[in-house]
């Protein structure tokens, strides 16, 4: 083989590329499995968690903005429904209106 061909073969093997041959089955490791902590798996879950934290803020503006954003997310924001239901009972009219609008949007989609 030429030198260039060998180089391509070595690079392909190093990166895990196959050359058309069937891959062998992986053998299970003999050591114990490490349990990883479960957490948000998507970006939308991270956003929803952040907005739920904002719903509990002391700032009315922050709560209103978070409610609007959750409403825009639609059914993805379902974990925020209990917090929004509590927020709908808020004494501030704007906060309660934003929470009610968000609940309608989440349940609609």
Protein Blocks (a to p, Z undefined) as FASTA:
>chain_A
ZZklmmmmmmmmmnopaehiacddddddfbdcdddddddfbfklmmmmmmmmmmmpmblk
lmmmmmmmmmmnmmmlmmmmmmmmmmmmpmblklmmmmmmmmmmmmmZZ
